[in-house]
Amino acid sequence: MKLIIIDYGSGNLKSVENAFKNSILENNLNFSVEVTSELKSIKNSDLLVLPGVGSFPDCKEGLQKIQGLIDVLFDEVIIKNKLFLGICVGMQLMAEYSLEKVNTDGFGWFKGNIEKINNNGTDYLGRNYKIPHMGWNNLEISEERHPILKNITEKEQFYFVHSYYFKIKEKNRVYANTNYNHKIPAVIAKDNYVGVQFHPEKSSFSGQKLISNWLMWKP
Amino acid sequence: MLSTRVIACLDVHDGRTVKGINFVDLQDAGDPAEQAKLYSKVGADEICFLDISATNEKRKAMLDVISKTAESCFVPLTVGGGVNDISDFRNLLNCGADKVSVNSSAVYNPDLIKQASDKFGNQCVVLAIDAIDNKNMLSGYEVTTHGGKNKTDIDVLSWAQKGVENGAGEILLTSMSADGTKKGYNLELTKLVSDNVSVPVIASGGAGNPQDMVDVVLHAGASAVLAASIFHFGIFSIPSVKKEMEKNGIQIRDCEK
């Protein structure tokens, strides 16, 4: 199986590559991993990972700079049903639009938009809510458990770092929320595509578990 | 609920850890990658490497250290020390660093934070501030560079706020007068900055025992606590610190769950 991590100039690709390679090795999977923006490779792949750090408009611009990439993504994921994982801004890009900095269109694969986290008020220790929401947080896992959350408990934590969140309209597509002043969708999924707001590549054992689940998922 | 982070910091010189306990299960105690892996295994929420090499030549060793660490250490990795320009940022991130901290260079090149956050996002730009007491400053604290050696005549609070305005996503705040004393963090300084900036503040300098970490969270609003020597010399372990924090009602990440 061929896994592609899509390189469109966004941030921590090395971390993502390392984490997926480690998971593949530990599970004895016969997967190759390539970090690339070559459309030909993307078309020949079996699984696609779209990482994303930084701002929504910057990530969108990075994607647009690669001629034809957004159309190819649509073909491969929506038409050909390839396994797809969007991480952080990679998840947010599946929204209809984002209000970060300027109004920017997303892929529109999920209904809803990206909005700033509400930081009014104080937390349980009386500290002001800080933006970004940065650090390790729990998941509230929905009753209908998605396969990528197999063997993951609500006591485990994942590493988040973001200032905006997906105000999703399709509530039945949310398989886990996290809580930071308010509910924030953490795992969303539909058919063959999944988005996670946290960084599984930086989430230690729990992140490795989730990556393994995704790699072995057969929708 | 969001956990308060416990961050282990390692001083690295010419690609080797400077201080470091002889962990029995470490083959090479001077290898930062081995130490980082062990720290993440016992529950460090983040690892911070501080490169204290004197020359650019020797700093290249740091890139190998980061590459090696990032291959097997799946918690966030912050790297600082000798970061002078945007190409240093790119090199560190390409090797697998997740965040880069800037200190002296932000003072001498005020555009660096803005450039870096525009290019790589504010989540990976950490403004490190080494503060000393100075009654003549508005906030009572002055920014220093080069490990506290050089004074800048810059007020700590206004510097922190300016850094955030320019795109720093986090502040690593070290009290130079508390650093190394093991008498506790500077609560007043930490509270002052934490109450007046919108981004998370990491308390650093002075941790002597787990209670110090509890205090700086409960009484100074720190989002994260950083320590170096108490972990390296095995005085206190990361699990013991987390246990004490949990006992005091602070949410932590229990990596055994």
Interface residues (C-beta under 8 A of the other chain):
Chain A: G11 N12 K14 S15 N18 A19 N22 V53 G54 S55 D58 N119 D123 Y124 L125 G126 R127 N128 K130 I131 P132 H133 M134 G135 W136 N137 N138 T153 K155 E156 Q157 Y159 F160 V161 H162 S163 N179 Y180 H199 E201 K202 S203 S204 F205 G207 Q208
Chain B: M1 L2 S3 T4 R5 S40 D45 S67 A70 E71 S72 F74 V75 P76 L77 L93 N94 C95 G96 D98 D118 F120 G121 N122 Q123 C124 G169 E170 S194 D195 S198 V199 P200 V201 V217 L218 G221 S223 A224 G249 I250 Q251 R253 D254 C255 K257
